């Protein structure tokens, strides 16, 4: 399969909205995060207190002094308290991470569904979107817990330093001599890890994108015998992924190796000084034991490498989510439509630009309420873009679109979706069953309404032949392209409002079925305005008027019969079979038949 699709540009390592997104996640889980911090702080307090209590207990036991039983009991209580605090901290961390992930994912999906389809497609491929909303969300969701636990854990080395100072200032001075080197190692780790993690996540997204593309075109790949080539294409970024993965572990390994050497050296130096002070009678055995433990705790700054690694990964993942959230959504108003409006559609100077090129250029168009208008033109003329603008699946870059005199941008979104319905050439059905797929929309039609819509779309007959009828699972129903298209029409008919847009929604139907559906659209579906993107002359012939697009502009508006006199218009419907006069005659005859014997337009 040719890789003609665009690979998204790599985002910057730290997207401007990253901090705000992480702050929002922290606010969302503030209560649980605070509770986790309290448990972490309690665990840190136990870790700081325990060496002093152990040292004191050891001195009491060596001197056989009174109070031994109470000291031992206190040690046991501190150990138990540490276990309890650690357990609660782990439990709260898991719950907080799961709820934060759900919040981030819901926010990302909600925002994605508010975007004009072309904006999401221009910024991210489907595979990249899946990666952002699954793996990246999972990594970003650990940020609140990691930050709280890391802040609480920071109390341990700081407490160790304070305790060393209280035991003997010379011990503290020995330890502090190596701290600058330790901090330098952490700084180098953060800078190197941030860059490698960002590259790693982007390569992951690229592989996911190629895999989704291959799965979507699996039949074409198999038919072309291109399985091996497609596999090579999917896995082409794998060496880079491997290189970035090795780089991540090298950065982490160097940091751990550095701290792994430095921390024991610092601890040994403190013990050496402590032994000297013990020999001089300045320290007791218990104090030396406590000092050795506090040196280990103070060296826990090196353990921050793990927390920093997690935060770096979370920040990089949050940056990818923030980039998605930064894509401008469709802004809406809260105005109502005039009650009982006929569905008059008006486009005033509408211009739409894609990739720097105008697709629609200053289009002025009025579709009278209750009428049917067909949109025709050669491929690339802007038909589908006009259909998308008409129901606000996308916004115009210039100009205004009005429905019953109200700009679409000012209409309350839920009301707009109830009053404007769509049917597409390749419909996507949602729900567990055929009936649910037809009923999917801004409101749930009754079973009777669903069956009536299916009958109008010519789908009721084949649905009833299925083993479970309308309860047949969508995932296993053997549907042809034409049957799937009829289900999409049924869904649109079941939710028909004052405007119904059919974007080449009958292209897979045979001529007889298309004629029946066209008649049912007028007789059996809620009355309203119809905007029909047509590629067949028969479809255009059944419309009240036709708007002919060429190069993104309106070339002409009129009845099909009048426009048919123009050879350029007839060329719009040309096909390979039209090379002989008989083919043209059949096209013309199909148009005449569409009016019916009594002259009524179907």
Secondary structure by P-SEA (a helix, b strand, c coil): ccccccccccccccccaaaaaaaaaaaaaaaaaaaaaaaaaaaaaaaaaaaaaaaaaaaaaaacccaaaaaaaaaaaaaaaaaaaaaaaaaaaaaaaaaaaaaaaaaaaaaaaaccaaaaaacccaaaaaaaacaaaaaaaaaaaaaaaaaaaaaaaaaaaaaaaaacaaaaaaaacaaaaaaaaaaaaaaaaaaaaaaaaaaaaaaaaaaaaaaaaaaaaaaacaaaaaaaaaacaaaaaaaaaaaaaaaaaaaaaaaaaaaaaaaaaaaaaaaaaaaaccccaaaaaaaaaaaaaaaccccaaaaaaaaaaaaaaaaaaaaaaaccccccccccccccccbbbbbcbbbbbccccccccbbbbbbcccbbbbbbbcccccaaaaaaaaaccccccbbbbbccccccccccaaaaaaaccccccbbbbbcccaaaaaacccccccaaaaaaaaaaaccaaaaaacccccccccccccccaaaaaaaaaaaaaaacccbbbbccccccccaaaaaaaaaaaaccccbbbbbbbcccaaaaaaccbbbbbcccccccccccccccccaaaaaaacccccccaaaaaaaaaaaaaaaccccccc
